[in-house]
Amino acid sequence: MKREIIRKVKEENKGITLIALIITIIVLLILAGITLSMVLGPNGIIERAKEAKEQTEGAALNEQLMLNEVDRYLEEQLGNKEPEDKTALKIVVNSGTDGIVVLPIDASKCDLEGGYNINWGDGTTGKQQASATVKAQLASKDTLSKIHIAASTDPDGLEHTYTEKNKEYAVTITGNCSLLTSSCGNVMRDKIIEIAQWGETGLQRIHLSGCTNLRKIASPSQNSFAGVTDFNYTFAGCISLTSIPADLFNNCSEITDFGGTFAGCSSLTDIPANLFDNCQEVTSFRNTFDSCTSLRGDPIKLWEEGRDGITQTSGGFGCYYNCTNLNGYSEIPLHWRNYQD
């Protein structure tokens, strides 16, 4: 009896072991199928690895193409050019519909012997000198007004015709060029777009009034305005000018006259707070910001800064005339914001 029981137990245990083995095999097959699907399926690991590889290679190719494009652009822009001359006067002009540009330069006020060089920005260069007629006139007429008259008859070398129309060009002037004026000869004021660099050409007078498309003026270097004696109506009527470099007059400690400097610059939006801090010798802010109708923010209280001759009732006649959007406009002394006391 005992032996029979032991035999039955062994047979039952043997059956359970076989079932467990079969189940285990089935589970392993299922797992293997799942694994194969994950590895080899249409969205499996191998397929995703291939896609990731292709994406990486594509990104690397795009990056290289972009780098090549940057290199090409830099080569075109900088290529074999010589280092930029920081002493040069650089003016951005627009060739307009006719392609003709006349620079706002007074030929008679340039170096009579050495002349000055012009790079017109389209691959054309030239060296200009004042004519024999102007040289003769200068021998006996040396005042600024007489020189200006003489220059109006000597526009040669200041005019250039561009092949491409309505395109902007950066014109570079090197040498001794002391008078920059939009009222000389047949200058086309609307062609002057930007003073990109003041350089150090010995400027003594700057008069760019009426350049209606002048949109930007650069910060000067330390010696750009070393010879300038005043800024009387320098940028008057430049209706496209929207801002003033905060350091524009940093090195103009001897200037006494800012009369009408920005008069009629109707697109100017603000006045740098420290614009005139280094100009302590000024005696006239007459009409400096006259009709700058877009000005916002705080006006500079120039009548409170202790300059000799500058008070609430002198030195600033009409300085903020019609600048009604300035903060506290009604608090500006009447003499400074009106033409009548």
Buried (B, 14 or more C-beta within 10 A) or exposed (E): EEEEEEEEEEEEEEEEEEEEEEEEEEEEEEEEEEEEEEEEEEEBEEEEEEEEEEEEEEEEEEEEEEEEEEEEEEEEEEEEEEEEBEBBBBBBBBBBEEBBBBBBBBBBBBBBEEBBBBBBBBEBEEEBBBBEEBBEBBEEBEEBEBBBBBBBBBBEBBBBEBEEEEBEBBBBBBBBBBBBBBBBBEBBBBBBBBBBBBBBBBBBBBBBBBBBBBBBBBEBBEBBBBEBBBBBBBBBBBBBBBBBBBEBBBBBEBBBBBBBBBBBBBBBEBBBEEBBEBBBBBBBBBBBBBBBBBBEEEBBEBBEEEBEEBBBEBBBBBBBBBBEEBEEBEEBBEBBBBEEE
